[in-house]
Amino acid sequence: MVDIDTFLITLYVRVDDFCKLHPLSFEETNVWPCGRHAALSRSEVLTLALFGQWYRFRSERDFYRFAQQRLRHLFPKLPDRSQFVRAQARYARSLHAFALHLPQLLAAPAAPYEVIDRVGLATRTCGRRGREWLAGIADKGLCGRLGFFWGLHMLDATTPEGVITGFALSCASRKDQPMAQQFFALRNWPDPDLPSIGVHGQSRTYAFDKGFSGPHLHRLWEAAFTIAVVGAAQAGHGPAWPREQLRWLASLRQIIETVHEKLLNFFRLATERPHSLRGLFVRLSAKVGLHNFCIWLNRQLERPNLAFATLLGW
C-alpha cells in the first residue's frame, strides 16, 4: 500500500517521461488562445485527469474539491475547475496515447492471446421521456449486466494479465459481430482519428464468447485480417462444443469480466452519465490509463496485477 503523495509522484514521473518522448499533436498545439495562460503543464493535467478516476470521488466536481483542499502542496498552480476541464479536453490525444503506451511497458504485445468483449454504458434511464444527452448517438440496446438500457457499448481487448490494449465505443443497438469486425479492421489499418483502438499483438489471436458467434464470419476475419479467433458457436451456428472445451474457453474469458468489474466499480464507469462524446472519450481514456498504470505499479511493488483495493492508502 502506498500513500497518496507517493502514488501521485510516481504517476507524475511516469507521465512526464511519456510526455518528453511524445511531442504534442497538431490538434494540441493549434488551439486558439483565449483567457489567461494555462497554469498547469501537460504532465500535470494528465496526472490529475488519471488520478481523478478513482472510486473515492463521486464525480469530477468532487475530485476537484479534494484536489483544491489536499493537493495544493503538489500542484501549487491549480487553476479554476473550468480551466482544468478545458485543459483535459485539449490534451485528449495525449490521454489516449498514454493509456495505450503503458501496455508496451507491460509486454502486452507478447501476450499469447487477447480477449475481447463488450460492456454496456447507460447514459439515462431506459424509457425516460424528455431531453437527452448524446442525441443521435446513444440508443436502446441489450446488455447482460443492465438488461435493456439506453446508451452505448464499449468493446475492449485485454491480455491474460488484465492489461487493456485497446477500446472502442458504439451505439447500444449495434450487434457484437459488426463491432468486432470494424475493431479488427482498424487494428489492421489504423485511423489517426481513432487512436484508442490499439494494434494487434504478436500472436494476433483473440478469444470471445458466443455473442460473437458465426463460423463464416470467423473464416472471413481470419482471411481478411490475418488473425486467429477462438469462440464457441451459438445454437444453430455450428456443432456444439464439448463441456470441457466450453469450460476451457470460460477460463480464458474470465479475465475480461474481472477487468470490466474494475472499470465499472473502481474507476466509476458504472456511474458515467456523459453529456458529450468527446468528454466521455477523455474520461474513458483516463480510466483505461489509470487501470494500466495500477498494474504497472503493482508489478513494481511485486503485488498481484489487479490488487487495486489495497494499492492506495486513503
C-alpha positions as CSV (number, residue, x, y, z in Angstrom):
1,M,0.0,0.0,0.0
2,V,1.3,3.5,-0.9
3,D,0.2,6.9,0.3
4,I,-1.5,9.5,-1.9
5,D,1.7,11.6,-2.3
6,T,3.8,8.7,-3.3
7,F,1.2,7.5,-5.8
8,L,0.9,10.9,-7.4
9,I,4.6,11.5,-7.6
10,T,5.2,8.1,-9.2
11,L,2.3,8.7,-11.6
12,Y,3.6,12.1,-12.5
13,V,7.1,10.8,-13.2
14,R,5.7,8.1,-15.4
15,V,3.5,10.6,-17.3
16,D,6.3,13.2,-17.6
17,D,8.7,10.5,-19.1
18,F,6.0,9.8,-21.6
19,C,5.4,13.5,-22.5
20,K,9.2,14.0,-23.1
21,L,9.2,11.2,-25.7
22,H,5.9,12.1,-27.3
23,P,5.6,15.7,-28.6
24,L,2.2,17.5,-28.8
25,S,0.0,16.5,-31.7
26,F,-1.1,19.1,-34.3
27,E,-4.5,19.5,-32.7
28,E,-3.0,20.1,-29.2
29,T,-0.6,22.7,-30.4
30,N,-3.1,24.6,-32.7
31,V,-5.5,25.7,-30.0
32,W,-6.9,29.3,-30.3
33,P,-5.5,31.2,-27.4
34,C,-8.1,32.6,-25.1
35,G,-8.2,33.7,-21.4
36,R,-5.2,33.5,-19.2
37,H,-2.1,31.4,-19.9
38,A,-2.6,27.7,-18.8
39,A,-1.5,27.3,-15.2
40,L,-0.7,23.5,-15.4
41,S,1.7,21.7,-17.7
42,R,0.6,18.8,-19.9
43,S,2.2,16.3,-17.5
44,E,0.3,17.9,-14.5
45,V,-3.0,17.9,-16.4
46,L,-2.7,14.2,-17.4
47,T,-1.6,13.2,-13.9
48,L,-4.7,14.9,-12.3
49,A,-7.0,13.6,-15.0
50,L,-5.9,10.0,-14.4
51,F,-5.9,10.3,-10.6
52,G,-9.4,11.8,-10.6
53,Q,-11.0,8.5,-11.9
54,W,-10.7,6.6,-8.5
55,Y,-13.9,5.3,-6.9
56,R,-13.1,7.5,-3.9
57,F,-14.5,10.5,-5.8
58,R,-18.2,10.5,-6.7
59,S,-17.7,12.9,-9.6
60,E,-15.2,15.2,-11.3
61,R,-16.5,18.0,-9.2
62,D,-15.9,16.0,-6.0
63,F,-12.4,15.2,-7.2
64,Y,-11.6,18.8,-7.8
65,R,-12.8,19.9,-4.4
66,F,-10.4,17.2,-3.0
67,A,-7.6,18.5,-5.2
68,Q,-8.1,22.1,-4.0
69,Q,-8.1,21.0,-0.4
70,R,-5.5,18.3,-0.3
71,L,-3.2,18.5,-3.3
72,R,-2.1,22.2,-3.3
73,H,1.3,21.2,-2.0
74,L,1.9,19.1,-5.1
75,F,0.1,21.3,-7.6
76,P,0.5,24.9,-6.3
77,K,-0.7,26.4,-9.6
78,L,-4.0,24.5,-9.5
79,P,-6.4,26.7,-11.6
80,D,-10.2,27.1,-11.5
81,R,-12.0,23.9,-12.4
82,S,-13.4,25.2,-15.7
83,Q,-9.8,25.8,-16.9
84,F,-8.8,22.3,-15.9
85,V,-11.7,20.8,-17.8
86,R,-10.7,22.7,-20.9
87,A,-7.1,21.5,-20.4
88,Q,-8.3,17.9,-20.2
89,A,-10.1,18.3,-23.5
90,R,-7.1,19.9,-25.1
91,Y,-4.8,17.0,-24.2
92,A,-7.3,14.3,-25.1
93,R,-5.0,12.7,-27.7
94,S,-2.2,12.6,-25.1
95,L,-4.5,10.8,-22.7
96,H,-5.4,8.2,-25.5
97,A,-1.7,7.8,-26.3
98,F,-0.6,7.4,-22.7
99,A,-3.3,4.8,-21.9
100,L,-2.0,2.6,-24.8
101,H,1.7,3.4,-24.2
102,L,1.6,1.5,-20.9
103,P,0.8,-1.9,-22.5
104,Q,4.1,-1.6,-24.3
105,L,5.9,-1.3,-21.0
106,L,3.9,-4.2,-19.6
107,A,4.9,-6.5,-22.5
108,A,1.3,-6.8,-23.7
109,P,2.3,-7.3,-27.4
110,A,4.0,-10.6,-26.4
111,A,0.8,-12.0,-24.8
112,P,-0.3,-15.4,-26.2
113,Y,-3.8,-14.1,-26.9
114,E,-6.2,-11.3,-26.2
115,V,-9.8,-11.5,-25.0
116,I,-12.5,-9.1,-26.4
117,D,-15.9,-8.4,-25.0
118,R,-18.4,-5.6,-24.7
119,V,-19.9,-3.8,-21.7
120,G,-23.0,-1.5,-21.7
121,L,-22.7,2.1,-20.6
122,A,-26.1,3.6,-19.7
123,T,-26.5,7.3,-20.4
124,R,-30.0,7.6,-19.0
125,T,-32.9,5.5,-17.6
126,C,-34.4,3.4,-20.4
127,G,-37.9,4.7,-21.3
128,R,-37.4,8.1,-19.7
129,R,-39.0,11.0,-21.6
130,G,-37.7,14.4,-22.3
131,R,-34.4,15.9,-23.4
132,E,-31.5,13.6,-23.7
133,W,-27.7,13.9,-24.0
134,L,-25.8,12.3,-26.9
135,A,-28.9,12.5,-29.1
136,G,-28.4,10.7,-32.3
137,I,-25.5,8.7,-30.9
138,A,-26.9,6.7,-27.9
139,D,-29.9,4.4,-28.4
140,K,-31.6,1.4,-26.9
141,G,-29.7,-1.9,-26.6
142,L,-29.3,-5.1,-24.6
143,C,-26.6,-5.9,-22.1
144,G,-26.2,-8.9,-19.8
145,R,-25.5,-6.7,-16.8
146,L,-28.1,-4.0,-17.4
147,G,-30.8,-5.8,-19.4
148,F,-32.4,-3.3,-21.9
149,F,-30.8,0.1,-21.5
150,W,-30.3,3.4,-23.3
151,G,-26.7,4.4,-24.0
152,L,-23.5,3.0,-25.6
153,H,-21.5,-0.2,-25.8
154,M,-17.8,-0.3,-25.1
155,L,-15.7,-3.1,-26.7
156,D,-12.2,-3.6,-25.4
157,A,-9.3,-6.1,-25.8
158,T,-7.4,-7.4,-22.7
159,T,-4.4,-9.6,-22.2
160,P,-4.4,-12.6,-19.9
161,E,-2.8,-10.4,-17.2
162,G,-5.6,-7.8,-17.4
163,V,-3.8,-5.1,-19.4
164,I,-6.2,-3.2,-21.7
165,T,-4.7,-2.9,-25.2
166,G,-7.5,-1.0,-26.9
167,F,-11.1,0.1,-26.7
168,A,-13.9,1.5,-28.9
169,L,-17.4,2.9,-28.5
170,S,-20.6,2.2,-30.4
171,C,-24.3,2.8,-30.1
172,A,-26.1,0.3,-27.8
173,S,-28.1,-1.3,-30.6
174,R,-25.2,-2.4,-32.7
175,K,-24.5,-6.1,-32.8
176,D,-21.3,-7.8,-31.4
177,Q,-20.1,-9.2,-34.7
178,P,-20.0,-6.0,-36.9
179,M,-18.4,-4.0,-34.0
180,A,-15.7,-6.7,-33.6
181,Q,-15.2,-6.7,-37.4
182,Q,-14.6,-3.0,-37.5
183,F,-12.3,-3.2,-34.5
184,F,-10.1,-5.8,-36.2
185,A,-10.1,-3.7,-39.4
186,L,-9.0,-0.6,-37.6
187,R,-6.2,-2.5,-36.0
188,N,-5.1,-3.7,-39.4
189,W,-5.4,-0.3,-41.0
190,P,-5.1,2.3,-38.2
191,D,-7.1,5.6,-38.4
192,P,-5.3,8.6,-36.8
193,D,-8.7,9.9,-35.7
194,L,-9.3,6.7,-33.6
195,P,-6.1,6.2,-31.6
196,S,-7.9,4.2,-28.8
197,I,-8.2,1.1,-30.9
198,G,-4.6,-0.1,-30.4
199,V,-2.8,-2.6,-32.6
200,H,-2.6,-6.4,-32.9
201,G,-0.4,-8.3,-30.6
202,Q,2.4,-10.6,-31.9
203,S,0.1,-13.7,-31.6
204,R,-2.8,-12.0,-33.4
205,T,-5.1,-14.4,-31.5
206,Y,-8.5,-13.4,-30.0
207,A,-10.9,-15.3,-27.7
208,F,-14.6,-14.2,-27.2
209,D,-18.0,-15.5,-26.1
210,K,-21.0,-16.8,-28.1
211,G,-22.1,-13.2,-28.7
212,F,-19.5,-13.0,-31.5
213,S,-20.6,-16.4,-33.0
214,G,-20.6,-17.1,-36.7
215,P,-18.3,-19.7,-38.4
216,H,-18.5,-17.9,-41.7
217,L,-17.6,-14.6,-40.1
218,H,-14.7,-16.2,-38.2
219,R,-13.3,-17.5,-41.5
220,L,-13.7,-14.1,-43.1
221,W,-11.9,-12.4,-40.2
222,E,-9.1,-14.9,-40.3
223,A,-8.6,-14.4,-44.0
224,A,-9.1,-10.6,-44.2
225,F,-7.2,-9.6,-41.1
226,T,-4.7,-12.4,-40.7
227,I,-5.8,-13.2,-37.2
228,A,-6.8,-16.4,-35.3
229,V,-10.1,-16.4,-33.4
230,V,-11.4,-18.8,-30.7
231,G,-15.1,-18.8,-29.8
232,A,-17.9,-21.2,-29.3
233,A,-20.8,-21.3,-31.7
234,Q,-24.4,-20.4,-30.8
235,A,-27.1,-23.0,-31.2
236,G,-27.7,-23.4,-35.0
237,H,-24.4,-21.7,-35.9
238,G,-22.3,-24.9,-35.9
239,P,-21.5,-28.1,-34.0
240,A,-21.8,-27.7,-30.2
241,W,-18.5,-27.7,-28.2
242,P,-17.9,-30.4,-25.6
243,R,-18.4,-29.2,-22.0
244,E,-14.7,-29.4,-21.2
245,Q,-13.9,-27.2,-24.1
246,L,-16.5,-24.6,-23.0
247,R,-15.0,-24.6,-19.5
248,W,-11.6,-24.0,-21.0
249,L,-12.9,-21.1,-23.0
250,A,-14.7,-19.7,-20.0
251,S,-11.4,-19.8,-18.0
252,L,-9.7,-17.8,-20.8
253,R,-12.5,-15.2,-20.8
254,Q,-12.7,-14.7,-17.0
255,I,-10.0,-12.1,-17.1
256,I,-12.1,-9.6,-19.1
257,E,-15.0,-9.9,-16.7
258,T,-12.6,-9.0,-13.9
259,V,-11.3,-6.1,-15.9
260,H,-14.8,-4.8,-16.5
261,E,-15.6,-5.1,-12.8
262,K,-12.5,-2.9,-12.1
263,L,-13.5,-0.3,-14.6
264,L,-17.2,-0.2,-13.5
265,N,-16.6,-0.1,-9.7
266,F,-13.0,1.1,-9.0
267,F,-12.9,3.7,-11.7
268,R,-16.6,4.9,-11.7
269,L,-17.5,3.7,-15.2
270,A,-20.9,2.4,-14.0
271,T,-21.9,5.9,-12.9
272,E,-20.9,7.7,-16.0
273,R,-23.7,10.0,-17.4
274,P,-21.9,11.7,-20.3
275,H,-23.1,15.0,-21.8
276,S,-20.8,14.8,-24.9
277,L,-19.0,12.0,-26.7
278,R,-15.7,13.9,-26.6
279,G,-15.9,14.2,-22.8
280,L,-16.8,10.6,-22.4
281,F,-13.7,9.5,-24.5
282,V,-11.5,11.7,-22.4
283,R,-12.7,10.2,-19.1
284,L,-12.7,6.7,-20.6
285,S,-9.1,7.1,-21.8
286,A,-8.2,8.3,-18.3
287,K,-9.8,5.2,-16.7
288,V,-8.0,2.8,-19.0
289,G,-4.7,4.7,-18.4
290,L,-5.2,4.5,-14.6
291,H,-6.1,0.8,-14.8
292,N,-2.9,0.0,-16.8
293,F,-0.8,2.3,-14.5
294,C,-2.1,0.5,-11.4
295,I,-1.0,-2.8,-13.0
296,W,2.4,-1.4,-13.7
297,L,2.8,-0.1,-10.2
298,N,1.7,-3.4,-8.7
299,R,4.4,-5.1,-10.7
300,Q,7.0,-2.7,-9.4
301,L,5.8,-3.4,-5.8
302,E,5.7,-7.2,-6.6
303,R,2.0,-7.4,-5.9
304,P,-0.8,-9.2,-7.8
305,N,-1.6,-7.3,-11.1
306,L,-5.2,-6.5,-10.2
307,A,-4.9,-5.9,-6.5
308,F,-6.3,-2.4,-6.7
309,A,-8.3,-2.3,-3.4
310,T,-5.2,-2.3,-1.2
311,L,-2.9,-0.3,-3.5
312,L,-3.7,3.2,-2.3
313,G,-3.9,4.2,1.3
314,W,-6.5,7.0,1.6
